[in-house]
Amino acid sequence: MLTEQRRRAVLQAIRSEAGVQTTHLADRFGVSEMTIRRDLDELAEQGLVRRVHGGAVTPRPMRDEPPFDATRVEREPAKQRVGALAAGMVQPGDTVIIDIGTTALQVARHLHRRPGLTIVTNNMAVYEELSDDETVDLLLVGGLLRRNYRSLTGFLTEDSLRGIRADLVFLGISGVSEDLDLLDTTVEEIQTKRAMLRAAEHCVLVADGAKFWGRGLGRVAGIDAVQTVITTDDAPEDRLEAIRDHGVEVRIA
């Protein structure tokens, strides 16, 4: 493989995984770690990747993410419908993981006074919503606070989730690609979402129709990691049909 071909392939690997270690890239392409380091240095100089200890990750967004309170009011009626339908899947005694984001918050708002539930979350807004509801056992996982988006992330969050066995996870994302990959905007959140997927038996993707036009810096997982998608009737029908073809249940709120 020529140098430029390999570097394009390296860049694609980093973009698809949001971040890759040097050792893994060297094994994948059958070259030395020194060669991969030179590739990564060149890609970093072009602004295509960001070098970190032991590898490289996708660069930070050029613009900050919109604040949580700004996104809360965007398409709020649609998010409310998605949240209500999603909450109807929860059974007495379930352990439920609720992801960050404003649609996930709507799920939590429909789970009040459900005796026997255990709610696990890294979403500070969900914690505030349910903290006074004594019928719900509420577990806030630790981590670094992202104040702008009111979430907890990082290795402490991932370590906490390793000890959890949940019935359901309500997962939020930034977008769904044409290839049906689940996308998100930051490396930290991508790793946390992957940990949530590993911790739950059943993944419910909660995403109003606009998310099918959304974008992200990196791939969380493929659609095969999801068992149920809950969305709205403005989601593109061809994309929903493709999701059904993968054996994933689609519910329209």
C-alpha positions as CSV (number, residue, x, y, z in Angstrom):
1,M,0.0,0.0,0.0
2,L,1.4,3.4,-1.0
3,T,1.9,6.0,1.8
4,E,-1.0,8.2,0.7
5,Q,-3.3,5.3,0.4
6,R,-2.4,4.1,3.9
7,R,-2.8,7.6,5.3
8,R,-6.3,7.9,3.8
9,A,-7.1,4.5,5.3
10,V,-5.7,5.5,8.7
11,L,-7.8,8.7,8.6
12,Q,-10.9,6.7,7.8
13,A,-10.2,4.3,10.7
14,I,-9.9,7.2,13.1
15,R,-13.0,8.9,11.9
16,S,-15.1,5.7,12.1
17,E,-13.9,4.9,15.6
18,A,-13.4,8.5,16.9
19,G,-10.0,7.5,18.1
20,V,-7.4,4.7,17.5
21,Q,-4.2,3.6,19.3
22,T,-0.9,3.5,17.4
23,T,-0.4,-0.1,18.1
24,H,-3.7,-1.1,16.7
25,L,-3.1,0.8,13.5
26,A,0.3,-0.7,13.1
27,D,-1.1,-4.2,13.4
28,R,-4.0,-3.4,11.1
29,F,-1.8,-2.1,8.3
30,G,1.2,-4.4,8.8
31,V,3.7,-1.6,9.3
32,S,5.9,-0.4,12.2
33,E,4.6,1.9,15.0
34,M,7.2,4.5,13.9
35,T,5.6,4.5,10.4
36,I,2.1,5.0,11.9
37,R,3.4,7.8,14.1
38,R,4.8,9.6,11.1
39,D,1.4,9.1,9.4
40,L,-0.4,10.6,12.4
41,D,1.9,13.5,12.7
42,E,1.3,14.4,9.0
43,L,-2.5,14.1,9.4
44,A,-2.3,16.2,12.6
45,E,-0.3,18.9,10.7
46,Q,-3.1,19.0,8.2
47,G,-5.7,19.4,11.0
48,L,-7.4,16.2,10.1
49,V,-6.7,14.4,13.5
50,R,-5.6,15.4,17.0
51,R,-2.6,13.6,18.5
52,V,-3.0,12.2,22.0
53,H,-0.8,9.9,24.0
54,G,-0.6,6.5,22.3
55,G,-2.6,7.4,19.2
56,A,-4.9,10.0,17.6
57,V,-8.5,11.1,17.8
58,T,-10.9,13.1,15.7
59,P,-10.3,16.9,16.1
60,R,-12.5,18.9,18.4
61,P,-15.5,20.6,16.7
62,M,-14.8,24.1,15.3
63,R,-17.8,25.4,17.2
64,D,-18.9,24.6,20.7
65,E,-21.9,22.4,21.1
66,P,-25.2,24.3,21.7
67,P,-26.0,24.7,25.4
68,F,-28.4,22.1,26.9
69,D,-31.0,24.7,27.7
70,A,-30.9,25.9,24.0
71,T,-31.5,22.4,22.6
72,R,-34.1,21.6,25.2
73,V,-36.7,23.8,23.4
74,E,-35.8,22.7,19.9
75,R,-38.6,20.4,18.6
76,E,-39.9,20.0,22.1
77,P,-43.3,18.5,21.2
78,A,-41.7,15.8,19.1
79,K,-39.2,15.0,21.9
80,Q,-42.1,14.8,24.4
81,R,-43.9,12.3,22.2
82,V,-40.8,10.2,21.8
83,G,-40.2,10.3,25.6
84,A,-43.7,9.2,26.4
85,L,-43.7,6.3,24.0
86,A,-40.3,5.2,25.2
87,A,-41.3,5.3,28.9
88,G,-44.1,2.9,28.1
89,M,-41.6,0.2,27.5
90,V,-40.4,0.2,31.1
91,Q,-41.7,-2.5,33.3
92,P,-42.0,-2.6,37.1
93,G,-38.7,-3.6,38.7
94,D,-36.6,-2.7,35.6
95,T,-33.1,-1.2,35.8
96,V,-32.9,1.5,33.2
97,I,-29.9,3.5,31.9
98,I,-30.8,7.0,30.6
99,D,-28.3,8.7,28.4
100,I,-27.6,12.5,28.2
101,G,-29.6,14.8,26.0
102,T,-33.0,16.5,25.9
103,T,-34.9,13.6,24.4
104,A,-33.6,11.3,27.1
105,L,-34.8,13.9,29.7
106,Q,-38.3,13.5,28.2
107,V,-38.1,9.8,28.9
108,A,-37.3,10.5,32.6
109,R,-40.2,12.9,32.9
110,H,-42.6,10.1,32.1
111,L,-41.1,7.7,34.7
112,H,-42.3,9.5,37.9
113,R,-44.0,7.4,40.5
114,R,-43.0,4.0,39.0
115,P,-42.3,1.9,42.1
116,G,-39.4,-0.5,41.9
117,L,-37.5,1.2,39.2
118,T,-33.8,1.8,39.3
119,I,-32.6,4.6,37.1
120,V,-28.9,4.9,36.2
121,T,-27.8,8.1,34.4
122,N,-24.9,10.5,33.7
123,N,-27.4,13.2,32.8
124,M,-27.6,15.9,35.4
125,A,-31.0,17.1,34.1
126,V,-32.4,13.6,34.6
127,Y,-30.9,13.5,38.1
128,E,-32.6,16.8,38.9
129,E,-35.9,15.6,37.4
130,L,-36.1,12.5,39.5
131,S,-34.1,13.3,42.7
132,D,-37.2,14.2,44.7
133,D,-39.2,11.1,43.5
134,E,-38.8,8.7,46.4
135,T,-40.5,5.8,44.5
136,V,-37.5,5.6,42.1
137,D,-34.0,4.4,43.1
138,L,-31.6,6.8,41.3
139,L,-28.0,6.1,40.6
140,L,-25.8,9.0,39.3
141,V,-22.6,7.6,37.8
142,G,-19.4,9.6,38.5
143,G,-17.2,11.4,36.0
144,L,-16.1,14.7,34.7
145,L,-18.8,17.3,34.5
146,R,-19.4,18.8,31.0
147,R,-21.2,21.9,32.2
148,N,-22.3,23.1,28.8
149,Y,-24.2,19.9,28.2
150,R,-24.9,18.9,31.8
151,S,-23.4,15.4,31.5
152,L,-20.8,13.3,33.3
153,T,-18.1,11.6,31.2
154,G,-14.7,10.0,31.3
155,F,-13.1,6.9,32.7
156,L,-14.9,7.1,36.0
157,T,-18.2,7.0,34.2
158,E,-17.2,4.1,32.1
159,D,-15.8,2.2,35.1
160,S,-19.1,2.8,36.9
161,L,-21.1,1.4,34.0
162,R,-19.0,-1.8,33.9
163,G,-20.6,-2.8,37.2
164,I,-24.1,-2.2,35.9
165,R,-26.5,-4.8,34.4
166,A,-29.5,-3.0,33.0
167,D,-32.7,-4.2,31.3
168,L,-32.9,-1.1,29.0
169,V,-30.8,1.8,27.9
170,F,-32.4,4.8,26.3
171,L,-29.7,6.1,24.0
172,G,-29.5,9.5,22.4
173,I,-27.2,10.4,19.5
174,S,-26.3,13.4,17.3
175,G,-27.2,11.7,14.0
176,V,-27.9,8.6,12.0
177,S,-25.7,8.2,8.9
178,E,-26.9,6.9,5.5
179,D,-25.0,3.7,6.4
180,L,-27.1,3.5,9.6
181,D,-24.2,4.3,11.9
182,L,-25.0,6.0,15.2
183,L,-23.0,9.2,15.3
184,D,-22.0,11.6,18.1
185,T,-20.1,14.8,18.4
186,T,-17.4,14.2,21.1
187,V,-14.9,11.4,21.8
188,E,-15.8,11.4,25.5
189,E,-19.5,10.9,24.9
190,I,-18.9,8.2,22.3
191,Q,-16.9,6.1,24.8
192,T,-19.6,6.6,27.4
193,K,-22.4,5.5,25.1
194,R,-20.5,2.4,24.1
195,A,-20.2,1.5,27.8
196,M,-24.0,2.0,28.2
197,L,-24.6,-0.4,25.2
198,R,-22.4,-3.0,26.9
199,A,-24.2,-2.7,30.2
200,A,-27.8,-3.1,28.9
201,E,-29.7,-6.1,27.4
202,H,-32.0,-4.0,25.2
203,C,-31.1,-0.7,23.5
204,V,-33.8,1.8,22.7
205,L,-32.6,4.6,20.4
206,V,-34.7,7.7,21.1
207,A,-34.3,10.2,18.2
208,D,-36.8,12.5,16.7
209,G,-36.9,12.6,12.9
210,A,-34.4,15.5,12.6
211,K,-31.6,13.3,14.0
212,F,-31.7,11.4,10.7
213,W,-30.2,14.5,9.1
214,G,-27.8,15.1,12.0
215,R,-24.0,14.7,11.9
216,G,-21.3,13.6,14.3
217,L,-17.5,13.4,14.5
218,G,-17.4,9.7,15.3
219,R,-19.3,6.4,15.2
220,V,-20.8,5.1,18.4
221,A,-22.0,1.8,16.9
222,G,-23.9,0.3,14.0
223,I,-27.6,0.0,13.9
224,D,-27.2,-3.7,14.8
225,A,-26.4,-2.6,18.4
226,V,-30.0,-1.3,18.7
227,Q,-33.2,-3.4,19.3
228,T,-35.8,-0.6,19.1
229,V,-35.9,2.8,17.4
230,I,-38.4,5.4,18.6
231,T,-38.7,8.4,16.3
232,T,-41.3,10.7,14.8
233,D,-43.2,10.6,11.5
234,D,-40.9,13.1,9.8
235,A,-38.0,10.6,9.8
236,P,-37.1,9.5,6.2
237,E,-39.1,6.4,5.4
238,D,-36.4,4.8,3.3
239,R,-34.0,5.0,6.2
240,L,-36.6,3.5,8.5
241,E,-37.2,0.7,6.1
242,A,-33.5,0.0,6.0
243,I,-33.5,-0.1,9.8
244,R,-36.4,-2.6,9.8
245,D,-34.5,-4.7,7.3
246,H,-31.8,-5.1,10.0
247,G,-34.4,-6.7,12.3
248,V,-34.8,-3.6,14.4
249,E,-38.2,-2.6,15.7
250,V,-39.3,0.9,14.7
251,R,-42.0,2.8,16.6
252,I,-43.4,6.1,15.6
253,A,-44.4,8.6,18.3
